[in-house]
Amino acid sequence: MIPFKKHVLKNGMTLIFHEDRSTPIIAVNITYKTGSRNENPEQTGLAHLFEHLMFGGSRHVKDFDTPIQNAGGENNAFTNNDITSFHCMMPAENIDTALWLESDRMADLHLTQKKLDNQKSVVIEEFKETCLNEPYGDVWHLLSALVYKQHPYRWPVID
């Protein structure tokens, strides 16, 4: 078992902390307990689209990739039925950068119509690449609708 410390903040946010001094790298993962299952069945795909929008900048930062790369790190995210998760890795000496960026993203995300339109196009291309242009790429779309008749897992994450 990996040793960790757990703390729940007054706002309900749960922090899980594991320290491993054998490597000079940190990993920060922010997971939101929301995914495609929380969507309206008449308007699906919004959780995944919003994941993309979360990289578009905040009040203090134009975009999230540049400061993470400047700090020697990398980042990515994913959305599934149950969660949306953002993660980054970078040299441990830059942990303040990672935590500040995540807090700024949570507190003051900057959304515009231009960013929304751009990310809609990006998600459409991702859908084409992973679902339409791959053999059997749509299999989970078809199976989920057959298996789950009344459950929110019946619609796909990317739609």
N, C-alpha and C positions, 0 to 999 in steps of 0.2 A: 504494500500500500504506500502510495506517495504521501508524505506528511504535508499537511496544509493547515492554514488558519482560516476561519470563516467568521465574517462579521456582517451583521445586517444593520444598515443605516436607518435613521428615522423615516426616510422617504420610501423605504422598502427595498432599496438597492442592496443586493447581496454581493459582498466582496469575498473572493476566495484567493488566497495568497499562498504561493509555494516558492520557497527560496532554494536555489541550487547554485552554489558558489563555484561549481566545477567548470562553469562556462561564463564568459564575459558578455553574454547575450541576454536580453530580456524579451519576454513575449507579453503583450497586453491583449487581452481578449474581452470585448464587450458584447454580451449576448442579451438581446431583447426577447422577452417571451411573447413574441408575436410573429406570425408567419402567414402563409396563405389561408390557413384554416380560419383566421379572424376576418377574412374578407366577406363582403356581400357576394353571394353567388352570381349576382347579375353584373358585378364589376370586379372581375378577378384580375390578378396580375399586379395589383397596386403595391403589395408588400415588396415584391421584387423590384418594381420601379422605384419605390422609395429608398430601397437599399442603394441603388445607383445614385439617387439624388443626394444621399448623405456624404458623397465624396465631392460635391460641388462647391464647398466653401461655407464659411461662417462669417460672422461679423468681423473677426480679426484675421482670418486666413482665407486667401483667395481660393485655394484648393488644398486637399489633404495630402496628395502624393508628394508634392515638392518639398515641404518641410521634413517629411519622413525620409525621403531619399537624401536630402541634405544632411540628415542626422545619421546616415549610413544604414537606413532601414528599408524595409519593404512592408507593404500592407495589402490586404484584400478583404473580401467579405463574401458571405453566401446567405441565401434565404432558402428555407425549406418549409414544410407544412407548419411546423411548430415554432421556429425561431428565426431571427435574423441576427447574424453574428459578424462582428468586425474584429479583425486581428492585425497586429503588426509585430514585427521583430526588429530589433536594432541593438547597437552596443548598449550595454547596461548603463554606462555613464550618461546616456541620453533619455533615461526613463521619464524625466520631467517633461520632455518634449512630447512623448507619447501620451502621457496622462493629461497634459494641458490641452492637446489637440482634441482628445476625446471629450473632455469636459466642455470645451468651446463648441464642439459639434452638438452636444446634447443641449447646451444652454441657448445657442443662438445661430441655428442653421439658417443660411441665406438662400431662399428659394426665389426663383424668377420664372416667368413664362418661357424665356429663352432656354434656361437650363432644363425645364420640364420637356420642352419640345426636343431638345438635343438628346436627352436620356431616353425618351420614347423611341427615337430612331435607333439608339444603341441597343435597347432591349429587343426591338423588332429584329435587328441583325443577329443578335445572340440567339433568338428563337429560331431564325432561319438556319443558323449554323449548327445548333445542337439538336433541333427537333425535325426540321424539314429536310436538311441536306445530309443527314446521316441515315444509313440503313437502320431501320427499326427505331429511329429517333423519336417517333411519336408513340411508341409502345406503352409508356407509362400514362400518357394522356388517355389512351383507349382503355387500358386495363383499369385504371382508377375509376373511371366512369362506370365500368361494369361491376367492379367489386364493391364500391361504396355508393349505395343508393341514397342514404339520408345523412351521410357524414360529410363534414367539410373537407375531407381528404379526396373527395370525388373530383374536385377541379385541380388543375395543375398549378404549380408555383409560377411558371412562366407560361403566359397564355397570349 
